[in-house]
Amino acid sequence: MLTRGFSTSSSKAALVKTPIPVYGIEGRYSSALFSAAQKKKSLEAVEGDLKKLQGAMKSDAKFAQFLLDPTIKNTLKVDGLSGAGKKLGFNELTTNLLFALAENNRVGYLDAVVSSFGTLMAAHRGEVVCSVTTAKALDGAMKKDVEGAVKGFLQGKEKALISWSVDPKLIGGMVITVGDKFCDMSMSSKLKKYSDLIKGAA
């Protein structure tokens, strides 16, 4: 069985060490996949497969619903994933990952596993995954300023891989994550802090 060839419970000695630690259920799957793919020199191929799968799920709502519906039997999901894997030309390791997720009723973790694997690949390339969330969209000049500030958190030849998002609930300011570092400079967090201080003094 192909599904037996992909295990998240392999001994530590058998696993290739990941460039950074990743946690949770998704971390166990992505670490095992990274280890297997590195041994077979298939890291980029697997990364490409996962991006194709994410794209297929976004473009085909029925396919995504089929995979994520907990009432559908795992055997049917395995069949569906097998067909999708052949159609999209997936690497054997990618197919094994999908089978393992389906067999263990954890297809719902797929997005998290893909994200975790992406983090490992970024670290493998010397990139640091960063996110910047602001209350409103930044213009080009402001983005350059933020990029310069983010570089101050990096070491050596590390490169920042920044994703930008907007959340009006922040009111103003921004929230930045650089790898495992987190900095909340939003107006909403400051207002909450002041509100808590006032309540504490009342």
Backbone torsions as a table, in degrees:
resi	resn	phi	psi	omega
1	MET	NA	130.2	177.5
2	LEU	-60.3	-35.2	-176.8
3	THR	-63.7	-24.7	-179.9
4	ARG	-74.4	-17.1	-177.0
5	GLY	-80.4	-4.5	-180.0
6	PHE	-125.0	112.7	-177.1
7	SER	-130.7	138.1	176.5
8	THR	-92.2	1.9	-177.4
9	SER	-111.5	20.0	179.5
10	SER	-63.2	154.0	-179.9
11	SER	-65.8	150.3	-177.7
12	LYS	-60.6	-31.6	-179.0
13	ALA	-65.3	-29.9	-176.3
14	ALA	-83.8	-16.8	-176.8
15	LEU	-89.7	141.0	172.5
16	VAL	-76.5	135.6	-178.4
17	LYS	-66.9	133.0	179.0
18	THR	-77.4	153.4	-177.1
19	PRO	-64.8	-28.5	174.8
20	ILE	-141.8	156.4	177.3
21	PRO	-76.1	142.5	173.2
22	VAL	-127.8	150.9	-168.4
23	TYR	-123.1	171.4	177.3
24	GLY	79.4	-178.3	178.8
25	ILE	-60.2	-43.5	-179.5
26	GLU	-63.6	-32.6	178.7
27	GLY	-66.8	-37.1	179.3
28	ARG	-65.8	-43.1	-179.9
29	TYR	-68.8	-45.0	-177.5
30	SER	-67.3	-35.0	178.0
31	SER	-65.6	-44.2	179.2
32	ALA	-64.2	-39.6	179.0
33	LEU	-66.7	-43.3	178.9
34	PHE	-60.1	-44.9	-179.4
35	SER	-60.6	-49.2	-178.7
36	ALA	-64.2	-41.8	-177.9
37	ALA	-69.0	-35.7	179.1
38	GLN	-67.9	-39.6	178.9
39	LYS	-61.6	-35.1	-177.4
40	LYS	-97.7	9.3	180.0
41	LYS	53.7	45.5	-177.2
42	SER	-124.2	21.5	-175.7
43	LEU	-57.4	-49.7	-177.2
44	GLU	-67.0	-36.7	179.6
45	ALA	-64.1	-44.1	179.7
46	VAL	-66.6	-41.5	178.3
47	GLU	-59.3	-43.2	178.5
48	GLY	-63.8	-40.1	178.2
49	ASP	-59.8	-45.9	-177.1
50	LEU	-64.5	-36.7	177.0
51	LYS	-67.0	-38.9	178.1
52	LYS	-64.4	-40.4	179.8
53	LEU	-64.9	-44.1	177.5
54	GLN	-60.0	-41.2	178.6
55	GLY	-63.2	-40.9	179.4
56	ALA	-64.3	-39.3	-179.9
57	MET	-68.9	-33.5	179.5
58	LYS	-74.8	-35.0	-177.1
59	SER	-86.8	-19.4	-178.6
60	ASP	-123.9	94.5	-176.2
61	ALA	-62.0	-35.2	-179.4
62	LYS	-66.6	-40.5	178.8
63	PHE	-63.6	-44.6	179.5
64	ALA	-63.0	-43.0	179.9
65	GLN	-64.1	-39.3	178.0
66	PHE	-59.9	-44.4	-177.7
67	LEU	-70.4	-37.5	-172.5
68	LEU	-92.0	-9.8	-179.2
69	ASP	-71.8	114.9	-177.4
70	PRO	-70.1	-13.0	-178.4
71	THR	-84.6	-13.7	179.9
72	ILE	-81.7	132.0	-176.9
73	LYS	-61.2	144.8	-178.3
74	ASN	-60.4	-34.2	-179.6
75	THR	-63.5	-37.1	177.9
76	LEU	-68.5	-37.6	178.9
77	LYS	-65.8	-39.3	177.5
78	VAL	-60.3	-43.8	178.9
79	ASP	-62.1	-43.6	-179.6
80	GLY	-64.1	-41.9	179.4
81	LEU	-68.6	-34.7	178.0
82	SER	-62.7	-44.6	179.1
83	GLY	-64.7	-42.3	179.8
84	ALA	-65.0	-40.3	-179.9
85	GLY	-61.9	-41.8	179.5
86	LYS	-68.4	-41.6	-178.4
87	LYS	-64.6	-39.7	-177.3
88	LEU	-90.5	-3.9	176.9
89	GLY	70.1	43.3	-176.5
90	PHE	-70.7	148.6	170.3
91	ASN	-63.5	150.3	-179.1
92	GLU	-56.9	-37.4	-178.8
93	LEU	-66.2	-37.7	177.9
94	THR	-64.2	-44.3	179.2
95	THR	-62.3	-41.0	179.0
96	ASN	-62.2	-40.1	177.6
97	LEU	-60.1	-47.4	-177.9
98	LEU	-63.1	-40.7	177.5
99	PHE	-62.8	-42.6	-179.4
100	ALA	-62.6	-42.1	178.3
101	LEU	-63.7	-43.1	-179.3
102	ALA	-66.3	-45.1	-178.7
103	GLU	-61.1	-34.6	-177.4
104	ASN	-96.5	13.2	178.0
105	ASN	56.3	43.4	-177.8
106	ARG	-126.9	27.7	177.4
107	VAL	-62.3	-26.5	178.1
108	GLY	-61.9	-17.6	178.6
109	TYR	-88.9	1.6	-172.3
110	LEU	-55.2	-49.1	-179.8
111	ASP	-59.5	-41.5	-179.2
112	ALA	-66.8	-37.7	178.5
113	VAL	-66.0	-44.0	179.1
114	VAL	-61.3	-43.0	178.7
115	SER	-63.4	-43.2	179.8
116	SER	-64.6	-41.8	178.3
117	PHE	-65.0	-37.7	177.5
118	GLY	-62.5	-37.8	177.1
119	THR	-63.9	-42.2	178.2
120	LEU	-64.1	-41.2	179.9
121	MET	-66.7	-39.0	178.1
122	ALA	-62.0	-45.0	178.8
123	ALA	-64.6	-38.0	177.9
124	HIS	-59.6	-34.0	-179.9
125	ARG	-90.1	4.2	-179.1
126	GLY	81.7	15.9	178.2
127	GLU	-97.7	149.6	176.2
128	VAL	-114.5	122.4	-179.4
129	VAL	-72.2	122.8	-179.1
130	CYS	-127.9	152.0	173.7
131	SER	-134.6	140.5	178.0
132	VAL	-126.7	118.6	178.8
133	THR	-114.6	126.1	-178.9
134	THR	-124.5	162.6	-179.0
135	ALA	-69.5	-30.8	176.1
136	LYS	-143.6	160.6	-176.3
137	ALA	-60.1	140.5	179.4
138	LEU	-92.2	147.6	174.8
139	ASP	-83.8	175.9	-175.3
140	GLY	-57.4	-43.3	-177.7
141	ALA	-65.1	-41.5	-179.6
142	MET	-68.0	-36.6	177.6
143	LYS	-62.9	-39.5	178.7
144	LYS	-63.8	-38.7	177.4
145	ASP	-62.1	-44.0	-179.4
146	VAL	-66.1	-42.4	178.5
147	GLU	-58.7	-39.2	178.2
148	GLY	-64.8	-38.7	179.0
149	ALA	-67.9	-39.8	-179.8
150	VAL	-63.1	-37.8	-179.8
151	LYS	-58.6	-27.0	179.2
152	GLY	-65.1	-19.1	179.2
153	PHE	-88.8	-12.8	-173.4
154	LEU	-87.3	162.3	-179.5
155	GLN	-124.1	144.9	174.4
156	GLY	53.6	-126.1	-176.3
157	LYS	-96.4	17.5	179.3
158	GLU	-63.0	145.4	176.8
159	LYS	-118.0	144.0	179.2
160	ALA	-87.0	128.9	174.9
161	LEU	-108.5	93.3	-169.6
162	ILE	-96.3	132.8	170.6
163	SER	-111.1	137.5	-176.0
164	TRP	-110.2	138.2	176.7
165	SER	-146.4	161.9	-178.1
166	VAL	-121.4	132.9	176.6
167	ASP	-138.0	100.8	-177.9
168	PRO	-57.7	-21.3	-179.4
169	LYS	-64.1	-18.6	179.5
170	LEU	-70.2	-18.0	-179.9
171	ILE	70.9	-52.6	177.8
172	GLY	-162.7	174.0	-179.8
173	GLY	74.9	-155.8	-177.4
174	MET	-159.0	163.2	174.1
175	VAL	-120.9	127.8	-176.6
176	ILE	-124.5	134.8	169.1
177	THR	-120.2	134.3	176.7
178	VAL	-127.5	102.0	-173.7
179	GLY	62.7	-121.3	179.8
180	ASP	-97.6	8.8	178.4
181	LYS	-94.0	143.7	-176.3
182	PHE	-133.5	133.3	-179.6
183	CYS	-136.7	115.6	-179.8
184	ASP	-102.4	105.8	178.7
185	MET	-114.4	27.5	-177.1
186	SER	-81.2	153.8	177.8
187	MET	-66.7	-34.6	-178.4
188	SER	-63.3	-38.3	179.9
189	SER	-70.1	-35.7	177.8
190	LYS	-66.5	-42.0	179.2
191	LEU	-62.7	-40.1	179.0
192	LYS	-64.6	-40.8	179.8
193	LYS	-61.9	-46.1	179.5
194	TYR	-65.5	-38.9	179.1
195	SER	-62.7	-42.2	179.1
196	ASP	-65.2	-38.4	178.8
197	LEU	-64.0	-41.6	-179.9
198	ILE	-65.9	-42.5	179.6
199	LYS	-64.7	-37.0	-179.8
200	GLY	-68.2	-29.6	-178.4
201	ALA	-85.0	-17.1	-176.7
202	ALA	-72.1	NA	NA
